[in-house]
Amino acid sequence: MTDSIIIQKRPPKSPAAAGILSGFFPGAGQLYNGEPTKALLFFIIFAGAISMMPHGPHPFLPLVFAAFYIYQILEAVQTAKAINQKALSEAEPAQAAPPPGAADTRLAPRSGSAFWGLVLMGLGVIFLLSNFEIIDYDRIFEFWPVIIIVIGLKMISDYFIKKKA
């Protein structure tokens, strides 16, 4: 009688490592997860927030900075978990294609989101207008809660889209 040894495959990414790396240096967890563009974006946001801290009396800027810092850690952990989940689902046998003439009910995987691209474009336009002194930086910071509202709306729409699918 032979004993079979089952060797469990290690997950591709460690959520703990991603979170710890992001805690030490913003964007490092995203880089670990294989997302260099997001890592660069998070680092630029982090550096921009640090550079804006000493400029003027903005009492909520440190709170926004702290929220972003915690968010980028949690995002790195969630992305690592999603990578592991995707690796597990790819290891399972794929769904068979439907017979000829039957409707294909398999869902195509979604990739990317236009939301963050639009947010970056909007920020770029605002900062460009500010550089040409069309709008004032102080005026921009009065509307910072709009960012939180927009992100909340995005999260709610994602919830209903996933629920519908």
C-alpha positions in Angstrom: 0.0 0.0 0.0 1.4 3.4 -0.9 0.7 6.6 0.9 0.0 9.6 -1.3 1.4 12.9 -0.1 -0.7 16.0 -0.8 1.3 19.1 -1.2 -0.7 22.2 -1.0 0.4 25.0 -3.3 1.3 28.2 -1.6 -0.8 31.2 -2.6 0.9 33.6 -5.0 0.7 36.7 -2.8 0.7 37.1 1.0 -1.9 39.7 2.2 0.2 40.2 5.3 3.3 41.0 3.4 1.4 43.4 1.1 -0.1 45.2 4.1 3.3 45.4 6.0 5.1 46.7 2.9 2.4 49.4 2.4 2.7 50.3 6.1 6.4 50.9 5.8 6.3 52.7 2.5 3.1 53.8 0.7 2.8 52.0 -2.7 5.2 49.2 -1.8 2.4 46.8 -1.2 0.9 47.6 -4.6 4.3 47.1 -6.2 4.5 43.7 -4.4 1.1 42.8 -5.9 2.4 43.6 -9.4 0.7 46.9 -9.9 3.5 49.4 -10.6 1.2 52.1 -12.0 -1.0 52.1 -8.9 2.1 52.0 -6.7 3.5 55.1 -8.4 0.1 56.8 -8.1 -0.1 56.1 -4.4 3.4 57.3 -3.8 2.7 60.6 -5.7 -0.5 61.1 -3.7 1.5 60.4 -0.5 4.3 62.8 -1.4 1.8 65.4 -2.5 -0.1 65.2 0.8 3.1 65.5 2.8 4.2 68.5 0.8 0.9 70.2 1.3 0.8 69.7 5.1 2.8 72.9 6.1 0.9 75.1 3.6 -1.8 77.1 5.3 -4.4 76.3 7.9 -6.2 73.2 6.5 -7.4 71.3 9.6 -8.8 68.4 7.7 -5.7 67.7 5.6 -4.0 65.5 8.3 -7.2 63.5 8.5 -7.4 63.1 4.8 -3.7 62.1 4.8 -4.3 59.5 7.6 -7.4 58.1 5.8 -5.4 57.7 2.6 -2.5 56.0 4.5 -4.9 53.5 6.0 -6.8 53.0 2.7 -3.6 52.2 0.7 -2.7 49.5 3.3 -6.1 47.9 3.2 -6.2 48.2 -0.6 -2.9 46.2 -0.8 -4.2 43.5 1.5 -7.5 43.2 -0.5 -5.7 43.1 -3.8 -3.4 40.3 -2.6 -6.5 38.3 -1.4 -8.1 38.9 -4.8 -5.0 37.7 -6.6 -5.0 34.5 -4.5 -8.7 34.0 -5.1 -8.2 34.4 -8.9 -5.3 31.9 -8.7 -7.6 29.4 -6.9 -10.4 29.8 -9.5 -7.9 29.3 -12.4 -6.7 26.1 -10.8 -10.2 24.7 -10.8 -11.4 23.2 -14.1 -12.8 25.8 -16.5 -16.5 25.8 -17.5 -17.1 23.9 -20.7 -18.2 25.8 -23.7 -21.9 25.5 -24.5 -22.9 23.2 -27.4 -23.2 24.8 -30.8 -26.4 26.9 -31.1 -26.9 27.3 -27.3 -26.6 30.6 -25.6 -23.2 31.3 -24.0 -24.0 32.1 -20.3 -20.4 32.4 -19.2 -19.4 35.8 -18.0 -16.4 37.5 -19.5 -13.9 38.8 -16.9 -13.9 42.5 -16.3 -10.7 44.4 -16.3 -9.9 47.9 -15.3 -12.2 50.8 -14.3 -12.7 54.1 -16.0 -13.5 55.7 -12.7 -10.0 56.2 -11.5 -8.9 57.4 -14.9 -11.6 60.0 -14.8 -10.7 61.0 -11.2 -7.0 61.5 -12.3 -8.0 63.5 -15.3 -10.3 65.7 -13.2 -7.5 66.3 -10.7 -5.1 67.1 -13.5 -7.5 69.7 -15.0 -8.0 71.3 -11.6 -4.3 71.6 -10.9 -3.5 72.8 -14.4 -6.1 75.6 -14.0 -4.6 76.4 -10.7 -1.1 76.6 -12.3 -2.4 79.2 -14.7 -4.1 81.0 -11.8 -7.5 80.5 -13.2 -8.6 79.0 -9.9 -7.0 79.4 -6.5 -5.5 76.5 -4.5 -7.3 77.7 -1.4 -10.6 77.5 -3.3 -9.8 73.9 -4.3 -9.3 72.8 -0.7 -12.7 74.1 0.3 -14.2 71.3 -1.9 -12.2 68.4 -0.7 -15.3 66.6 0.7 -16.5 66.1 -2.9 -13.8 63.5 -3.3 -15.2 61.5 -0.4 -18.7 61.8 -1.9 -17.6 60.6 -5.3 -15.7 57.7 -3.9 -18.8 56.7 -1.8 -21.0 56.9 -4.9 -18.5 54.7 -6.8 -18.5 52.1 -3.9 -22.3 52.1 -3.9 -22.6 51.7 -7.7 -20.0 48.8 -7.6 -22.1 47.1 -4.9 -25.2 47.2 -7.0 -23.4 46.2 -10.2 -22.0 43.1 -8.4 -25.3 42.3 -6.9 -27.0 42.4 -10.3 -24.4 40.2 -11.9 
